[in-house]
Amino acid sequence: MDIDLEEYLPHRAGMKLVERVVQADETGAVTESVVGPQWPLVEKGHVLSLVAVELAAQSASLCVGIRAKQKDPTIDGGKGWLVGIKEARFSDRPIAVGTGITTRVKIEFSYENYTGIHSVAEADGRWIAEVQLQVMQSETDSVLQKQPER
């Protein structure tokens, strides 16, 4: 699928973990990544499955951003924050650098600017994590700008 990740993800360099979009629309997304040596949490050639939280958040940015663009095509993909992890389960197996990870996210509900996301991640076809995220979106950049001093 031909989607410009930089349009939907603010992450750059070592923090941009999603590499390829398999499928994405306003209801969910499937992404692929390959564990790199520069990834956060990498130690001794392996990463913990906890990294699936960030993969889920970045994958969710795609479908939340697509939904926002459907409402207003002039916005630049939307801005949002991970505000909660409602539930999470992780594999205790370390994941080697060079391993492919597929992340599937689905929007479970959305109310105004609050969205619940369900995610499942697999490394080379084996389950590594299941995460339920809570995300808040901003319709403007105003909340990102420096607040006046008091």
N, CA and C of each residue as an Amber inpcrd file, in Angstrom:
protein
   450
   0.8530000  -1.1750000   0.0000000   0.0000000   0.0000000   0.0000000
   0.8970000   1.2350000   0.0000000   0.5760000   2.1940000  -0.8280000
   1.4190000   3.3770000  -0.9840000   0.9250000   4.5160000  -0.0990000
   1.4660000   4.5810000   1.1290000   1.1290000   5.6510000   2.0730000
   2.4330000   6.2920000   2.5190000   2.4580000   7.6220000   2.5170000
   3.6300000   8.3500000   2.9910000   3.6020000   8.3630000   4.5190000
   4.4340000   7.5330000   5.1360000   4.4530000   7.4210000   6.5970000
   4.7540000   8.7470000   7.2750000   5.5910000   9.5690000   6.6720000
   5.9530000  10.8430000   7.2930000   4.7700000  11.7970000   7.3700000
   3.7550000  11.5540000   6.5590000   2.5460000  12.3790000   6.6160000
   1.7250000  12.0580000   7.8650000   1.8400000  10.8380000   8.3650000
   1.0200000  10.3920000   9.4850000   1.7950000  10.1680000  10.7770000
   3.1050000  10.0110000  10.6880000   3.9160000   9.7480000  11.8780000
   4.8900000  10.8940000  12.1120000   4.8830000  11.4830000  13.3060000
   5.8530000  12.5450000  13.5930000   7.2500000  11.9870000  13.8760000
   7.3590000  10.7010000  14.0590000   8.6260000  10.0640000  14.4320000
   9.6240000  10.1040000  13.2830000  10.8970000  10.2380000  13.6340000
  11.9740000  10.2360000  12.6510000  13.1310000   9.4180000  13.2040000
  14.0770000   9.1400000  12.3440000  15.3220000   8.4330000  12.6990000
  15.0320000   7.1850000  13.5160000  15.6850000   7.0130000  14.6400000
  15.5930000   5.7830000  15.4200000  14.2520000   5.5100000  16.0600000
  13.3650000   6.4880000  16.1320000  12.0590000   6.2580000  16.7590000
  10.9560000   5.9200000  15.7650000  11.2010000   6.0490000  14.4810000
  10.1980000   5.6420000  13.4830000  10.3830000   4.1470000  13.2570000
   9.5270000   3.3470000  13.8890000   9.6780000   1.8980000  13.8620000
   8.8780000   1.2380000  12.7430000   7.7430000   1.8060000  12.3810000
   6.9300000   1.2450000  11.2940000   7.6290000   1.5420000   9.9720000
   7.8240000   0.5030000   9.1710000   8.5300000   0.6580000   7.8960000
   7.6270000   0.5200000   6.6800000   6.5910000  -0.2940000   6.8020000
   5.7590000  -0.5910000   5.6310000   4.3090000  -0.7280000   6.0500000
   3.4260000  -0.1790000   5.2350000   1.9850000  -0.2820000   5.4720000
   1.4340000  -1.3520000   4.5420000   0.8600000  -2.3930000   5.1260000
   0.2350000  -3.4590000   4.3450000  -1.1870000  -3.0470000   3.9980000
  -1.8940000  -2.5090000   4.9840000  -3.2870000  -2.0840000   4.8150000
  -3.5610000  -0.9960000   5.8370000  -4.3300000   0.0090000   5.4440000
  -4.7330000   1.0510000   6.3920000  -5.9770000   1.7510000   5.8770000
  -6.9230000   1.9590000   6.7720000  -8.0990000   2.7620000   6.4810000
  -8.5710000   3.3720000   7.7970000  -9.7740000   3.9390000   7.8020000
 -10.2650000   4.6360000   8.9930000 -10.6610000   3.6930000  10.1280000
 -10.6370000   2.3840000   9.8990000 -11.0300000   1.4280000  10.9450000
  -9.8660000   0.6330000  11.5240000  -8.7450000   0.5900000  10.8100000
  -7.6200000  -0.1930000  11.3060000  -6.4380000  -0.1520000  10.3570000
  -5.3760000  -0.8540000  10.7570000  -4.1690000  -0.8790000   9.9320000
  -3.3740000  -2.1480000  10.2090000  -2.5990000  -2.5380000   9.2140000
  -1.6300000  -3.6230000   9.3550000  -0.3000000  -3.0560000   8.8780000
   0.7180000  -3.1360000   9.7320000   2.0310000  -2.6030000   9.3820000
   3.1110000  -3.6570000   9.5870000   4.2520000  -3.4040000   8.9510000
   5.3960000  -4.3010000   9.1060000   6.6270000  -3.4930000   9.4920000
   7.4570000  -4.1240000  10.2950000   8.6990000  -3.5200000  10.7720000
   9.7480000  -4.6140000  10.8600000  11.0030000  -4.2130000  10.8370000
  12.1060000  -5.1360000  11.0850000  12.9070000  -4.5540000  12.2410000
  13.1070000  -5.3440000  13.2820000  13.8290000  -4.8720000  14.4640000
  15.2280000  -4.4220000  14.0540000  15.5290000  -3.1570000  14.3420000
  16.8370000  -2.6030000  14.0050000  17.7110000  -2.4420000  15.2390000
  19.0100000  -2.4180000  15.0590000  19.9170000  -2.2880000  16.2000000
  19.7820000  -0.9500000  16.9230000  19.2090000   0.0640000  16.2520000
  19.0410000   1.3820000  16.8470000  17.7170000   1.5320000  17.6000000
  16.8750000   0.5210000  17.5730000  15.5700000   0.6030000  18.2330000
  15.7230000   0.8010000  19.7380000  14.7370000   1.4850000  20.3400000
  14.7500000   1.5810000  21.8000000  14.5730000   0.1850000  22.4030000
  15.1430000  -0.0450000  23.5360000  15.0680000  -1.3010000  24.2940000
  15.9510000  -2.4200000  23.7480000  16.7020000  -2.1790000  22.6610000
  17.5900000  -3.2260000  22.1410000  18.8020000  -3.3550000  23.0560000
  19.0480000  -4.5800000  23.4820000  20.2320000  -4.9070000  24.2820000
  20.7500000  -6.2660000  23.8450000  22.0460000  -6.3460000  23.6130000
  22.7000000  -7.6030000  23.2440000  22.0200000  -8.2800000  22.0520000
  21.6170000  -7.4490000  21.0730000  21.0590000  -7.9920000  19.8410000
  19.6040000  -8.4130000  19.8980000  18.9030000  -8.0590000  20.9780000
  17.4900000  -8.4220000  21.1280000  16.6950000  -7.2420000  21.6850000
  15.3940000  -7.2720000  21.4330000  14.4860000  -6.2740000  21.9820000
  13.3970000  -7.0060000  22.7640000  12.8670000  -6.3500000  23.7760000
  11.7600000  -6.9200000  24.5440000  10.4490000  -6.7130000  23.7940000
   9.4890000  -7.5830000  24.0190000   8.1890000  -7.4640000  23.3490000
   7.4350000  -6.2080000  23.7780000   7.8910000  -5.5440000  24.8240000
   7.3040000  -4.2800000  25.2610000   7.3090000  -3.2390000  24.1370000
   8.2140000  -3.3770000  23.1750000   8.2810000  -2.4570000  22.0480000
   6.9780000  -2.4860000  21.2410000   6.1620000  -3.5150000  21.4300000
   4.8760000  -3.6120000  20.7250000   3.9410000  -2.4620000  21.0810000
   4.1260000  -1.8360000  22.2440000   3.3090000  -0.6680000  22.5990000
   3.5810000   0.4600000  21.6100000   4.8380000   0.7310000  21.3350000
   5.1830000   1.7960000  20.3880000   4.7660000   1.4240000  18.9690000
   4.9270000   0.1760000  18.5900000   4.4780000  -0.2620000  17.2650000
   2.9680000  -0.0870000  17.1190000   2.2240000  -0.4160000  18.1720000
   0.7690000  -0.2410000  18.1470000   0.4080000   1.2360000  18.0270000
   1.0920000   2.0830000  18.7880000   0.8000000   3.5180000  18.7480000
   1.0870000   4.1000000  17.3610000   2.2160000   3.7260000  16.7680000
   2.5340000   4.2420000  15.4380000   1.5680000   3.7030000  14.3880000
   1.1930000   2.4450000  14.4930000   0.2290000   1.8620000  13.5490000
  -1.1390000   2.5130000  13.7090000  -1.5260000   2.7890000  14.9530000
  -2.8050000   3.4560000  15.2140000  -2.8180000   4.8640000  14.6320000
  -1.6620000   5.5290000  14.6200000  -1.5800000   6.8750000  14.0430000
  -2.0480000   6.9010000  12.5980000  -1.8020000   5.8160000  11.8900000
  -2.2260000   5.7530000  10.4940000  -3.7410000   5.8080000  10.3660000
  -4.4450000   4.8970000  11.0600000  -5.9030000   4.8670000  10.8850000
  -6.5720000   6.0910000  11.5130000  -6.0500000   6.5870000  12.6300000
  -6.6070000   7.7970000  13.2380000  -6.3580000   8.9920000  12.3130000
  -5.1730000   9.0560000  11.7100000  -4.8620000  10.1330000  10.7730000
  -5.7000000  10.0690000   9.5120000  -5.9240000   8.8860000   8.9940000
  -6.7780000   8.7230000   7.8110000  -8.1930000   9.1830000   8.1270000
  -8.6960000   8.8000000   9.2960000 -10.0370000   9.2250000   9.7150000
 -10.1090000  10.7510000   9.8100000  -9.0830000  11.3740000  10.3860000
  -9.0620000  12.8360000  10.5170000  -9.0340000  13.5070000   9.1480000
  -8.2570000  12.9540000   8.2150000  -8.1790000  13.5310000   6.8660000
  -9.4950000  13.3800000   6.0990000 -10.2570000  12.3440000   6.4090000
 -11.5580000  12.1930000   5.7550000 -12.5020000  13.3100000   6.1970000
 -12.3690000  13.7250000   7.4520000 -13.2010000  14.8270000   7.9560000
 -12.7390000  16.1670000   7.4050000 -11.4150000  16.3470000   7.3010000
 -10.8480000  17.6100000   6.8230000  -9.5710000  17.3260000   6.0340000
  -9.6700000  17.2820000   4.6980000  -8.5140000  16.9400000   3.8640000
  -7.3480000  17.9270000   3.9610000  -7.5710000  19.1140000   4.5340000
  -6.4990000  20.1110000   4.6040000  -5.5440000  19.8880000   5.7750000
  -5.9140000  19.0390000   6.7300000  -5.0170000  18.8260000   7.8690000
  -3.8710000  17.9120000   7.4690000  -2.8060000  17.9620000   8.2400000
  -1.6120000  17.1880000   7.8740000  -1.5040000  15.8770000   8.6410000
  -2.5650000  15.0930000   8.6410000  -2.5130000  13.7670000   9.2550000
  -2.9600000  13.7090000  10.6950000  -3.1110000  14.8540000  11.3420000
  -3.5810000  14.8470000  12.7210000  -2.4560000  14.6940000  13.7250000
  -2.7180000  15.1060000  14.9270000  -1.7640000  14.9850000  16.0230000
  -2.4660000  14.2460000  17.1480000  -1.7250000  13.4510000  17.8720000
  -2.3560000  12.7130000  18.9590000  -1.3460000  12.2440000  19.9730000
  -1.8730000  11.7630000  21.0840000  -1.0380000  11.2920000  22.1800000
  -1.5670000   9.9830000  22.7120000  -0.6570000   9.1190000  23.0440000
  -1.0000000   7.8930000  23.7470000  -1.2390000   8.3010000  25.1950000
  -2.4690000   8.1520000  25.6710000  -2.7820000   8.6100000  27.0300000
  -3.0280000   7.4690000  27.9990000  -3.1200000   6.2620000  27.4840000
  -3.3260000   5.1450000  28.3960000  -3.1380000   3.8020000  27.7250000
  -2.7610000   2.8440000  28.5460000  -2.7080000   1.4500000  28.1250000
  -3.6970000   0.7300000  29.0260000  -4.8720000   0.4430000  28.4730000
  -5.9440000  -0.1520000  29.2700000  -5.6030000  -1.5730000  29.6930000
  -5.0070000  -2.3130000  28.7740000  -4.6470000  -3.7030000  29.0540000
  -3.5100000  -4.0940000  28.1200000  -2.6180000  -4.9560000  28.6090000
  -1.5130000  -5.4120000  27.7650000  -1.0310000  -6.7770000  28.2310000
  -0.6740000  -7.6010000  27.2570000  -0.0510000  -8.9090000  27.5310000
   1.1510000  -9.0240000  26.6090000   2.2600000  -9.5130000  27.1590000
   3.5000000  -9.5920000  26.3900000   4.1120000 -10.9750000  26.4860000
   4.7510000 -11.3950000  25.4070000   5.5520000 -12.6150000  25.4070000
   6.8200000 -12.3410000  26.2080000   7.3460000 -13.3740000  26.8440000
   8.5970000 -13.1890000  27.5820000   9.8180000 -13.5500000  26.7320000
   9.6040000 -13.8960000  25.4670000  10.7200000 -14.2280000  24.5720000
  11.3390000 -12.9580000  23.9950000  12.6640000 -12.8200000  24.0750000
  13.3010000 -11.6780000  23.4130000  13.2120000 -11.8370000  21.8940000
  13.2220000 -10.7180000  21.1890000  13.0880000 -10.7080000  19.7310000
  14.4140000 -10.2360000  19.1420000  15.0020000 -11.0330000  18.2810000
  16.3300000 -10.7320000  17.7230000  16.2810000  -9.5910000  16.7160000
  17.3500000  -8.7950000  16.6960000  17.5210000  -7.7840000  15.6530000
  17.4400000  -8.5020000  14.3080000  16.7240000  -7.8890000  13.3630000
  16.5330000  -8.4830000  12.0420000  15.2260000  -9.2450000  11.9020000
  14.5050000  -9.4360000  13.0160000  13.2290000 -10.1550000  12.9930000
  12.1250000  -9.2440000  12.4680000  11.2550000  -9.7840000  11.6230000
  10.1080000  -9.0400000  11.1230000   8.9590000  -9.0660000  12.1180000
   8.3240000  -7.9120000  12.3140000   7.1620000  -7.8100000  13.2090000
   5.9880000  -7.2560000  12.4150000   4.8520000  -7.9370000  12.4940000
   3.6030000  -7.4700000  11.8990000   2.7050000  -6.9940000  13.0270000
   2.1750000  -5.7890000  12.8820000   1.2910000  -5.2070000  13.8920000
  -0.0630000  -4.9470000  13.2550000  -1.1220000  -5.4430000  13.9070000
  -2.4930000  -5.2260000  13.4380000  -3.2260000  -4.3970000  14.4840000
  -3.7880000  -3.2710000  14.0610000  -4.5620000  -2.4380000  14.9780000
  -5.9710000  -2.2750000  14.4380000  -6.9100000  -2.1600000  15.3610000
  -8.3120000  -1.9580000  14.9960000  -8.9030000  -0.9390000  15.9570000
  -9.6180000   0.0360000  15.4100000 -10.3080000   0.9980000  16.2660000
 -11.5230000   0.3010000  16.8540000 -11.5850000   0.2450000  18.1840000
 -12.7120000  -0.3940000  18.8660000 -13.8450000   0.5830000  19.1090000
 -13.4960000   1.8290000  19.4410000 -14.5130000   2.8580000  19.6340000
 -13.8620000   4.2210000  19.4820000 -14.6950000   5.2120000  19.2260000
 -14.2110000   6.5800000  19.1320000 -15.3110000   7.4950000  19.6380000
 -14.9480000   8.3890000  20.5370000 -15.8920000   9.3700000  21.0650000
 -15.1960000  10.7190000  21.0660000 -15.7030000  11.6270000  20.2510000
 -15.0840000  12.9270000  20.0500000 -13.6030000  12.7330000  19.7290000
 -12.6940000  13.2110000  20.5550000 -11.2620000  13.0950000  20.2590000
 -10.5900000  11.9490000  21.0050000 -11.3650000  11.0560000  21.5500000
 -10.8520000   9.9330000  22.3370000 -11.1180000   8.6400000  21.5690000
 -10.0830000   7.8150000  21.4040000 -10.2070000   6.5900000  20.6150000
  -9.5970000   5.4120000  21.3590000 -10.2930000   4.2840000  21.3250000
  -9.7770000   3.0380000  21.8840000  -9.2900000   2.1470000  20.7580000
  -8.0960000   1.6020000  20.9160000  -7.4470000   0.8110000  19.8710000
  -7.0690000  -0.5580000  20.4270000  -7.3260000  -1.6010000  19.6600000
  -6.8820000  -2.9530000  20.0210000  -5.7750000  -3.3420000  19.0470000
  -4.6900000  -3.9150000  19.5730000  -3.5390000  -4.2610000  18.7430000
  -3.0210000  -5.6520000  19.0690000  -2.5950000  -6.3610000  18.0260000
  -1.9140000  -7.6490000  18.1830000  -0.6370000  -7.5750000  17.3430000
   0.4810000  -7.9940000  17.9340000   1.7610000  -8.0000000  17.2200000
   2.3050000  -9.4220000  17.1540000   2.8890000  -9.7490000  15.9980000
   3.5170000 -11.0600000  15.7900000   4.9250000 -10.8590000  15.2440000
   5.8520000 -11.6720000  15.7200000   7.2270000 -11.6620000  15.2190000
   7.4470000 -12.9530000  14.4470000   7.7170000 -12.8160000  13.1630000
   7.8770000 -13.9870000  12.2910000   6.7340000 -14.9840000  12.4710000
   5.5010000 -14.4650000  12.5690000   4.3150000 -15.3110000  12.6620000
   3.9520000 -15.7920000  14.0510000   4.7700000 -15.4870000  15.0650000
   4.4640000 -15.9030000  16.4450000   3.9680000 -14.7120000  17.2510000
   2.9230000 -14.9340000  18.0430000   2.3510000 -13.8880000  18.8830000
   3.4040000 -13.3550000  19.8460000   3.4920000 -12.0090000  19.9410000
   4.4020000 -11.4180000  20.9290000   3.7090000 -10.4550000  21.8800000
   2.5500000  -9.8870000  21.4580000   1.8860000  -8.9300000  22.3510000
   0.4710000  -8.6340000  21.8900000  -0.3390000  -8.2760000  22.8780000
  -1.6920000  -7.7740000  22.6350000  -1.8610000  -6.5660000  23.5440000
  -2.2660000  -5.4310000  22.9590000  -2.3070000  -4.1750000  23.6980000
  -3.5940000  -3.4300000  23.3750000  -4.2250000  -2.8610000  24.4110000
  -5.3660000  -1.9650000  24.2190000  -4.9200000  -0.5630000  24.6060000
  -4.9120000   0.3300000  23.6170000  -4.4480000   1.7010000  23.8150000
  -5.6100000   2.6700000  23.9250000  -5.3490000   3.7780000  24.5880000
  -6.2740000   4.9010000  24.6310000  -5.5250000   6.1010000  24.0630000
  -6.1270000   6.7530000  23.0740000  -5.4650000   7.8210000  22.3370000
  -6.3470000   9.0610000  22.3280000  -5.7260000  10.2310000  22.4790000
  -6.4240000  11.5150000  22.3350000  -5.8510000  12.2090000  21.1060000
  -6.7260000  12.8110000  20.3080000  -6.2960000  13.5530000  19.1370000
  -6.5450000  15.0400000  19.3550000  -5.7570000  15.8550000  18.6640000
  -5.9480000  17.2970000  18.6660000  -6.3230000  17.7180000  17.2570000
  -7.2960000  18.5860000  17.1570000  -7.6940000  19.0700000  15.8360000
  -6.8350000  20.2440000  15.3830000  -6.0620000  20.8110000  16.3070000
  -5.1790000  21.9260000  15.9580000  -3.8240000  21.7120000  16.6060000
  -2.8820000  22.5290000  16.2140000  -1.5610000  22.4920000  16.8320000
  -1.5100000  23.3180000  18.1110000  -2.5910000  23.9970000  18.4770000
  -2.5450000  24.9290000  19.6030000  -2.0920000  24.2700000  20.8940000
  -2.4530000  23.0220000  21.1070000  -2.0480000  22.3570000  22.3450000
  -0.5820000  21.9430000  22.3080000   0.0400000  22.0300000  21.1510000
   1.4530000  21.6790000  21.0380000   2.3600000  22.8920000  21.2150000
   1.7780000  24.0780000  21.1100000   2.5830000  25.2820000  21.2130000
   2.8990000  25.5840000  22.6690000   3.9830000  26.3260000  22.8610000
   4.4160000  26.6740000  24.2110000   3.3190000  27.4610000  24.9190000
   3.0460000  27.0760000  26.1440000   2.0440000  27.7610000  26.9540000
   2.6510000  29.0390000  27.5310000   1.8430000  30.0910000  27.6700000
   2.3800000  31.3310000  28.2530000   2.7900000  31.0990000  29.7070000
   3.8500000  31.8060000  30.1230000   4.2930000  31.6880000  31.5070000
   3.2830000  32.3470000  32.4210000   3.1500000  31.8050000  33.6200000
   2.1740000  32.3490000  34.5820000   2.8510000  33.2020000  35.6000000
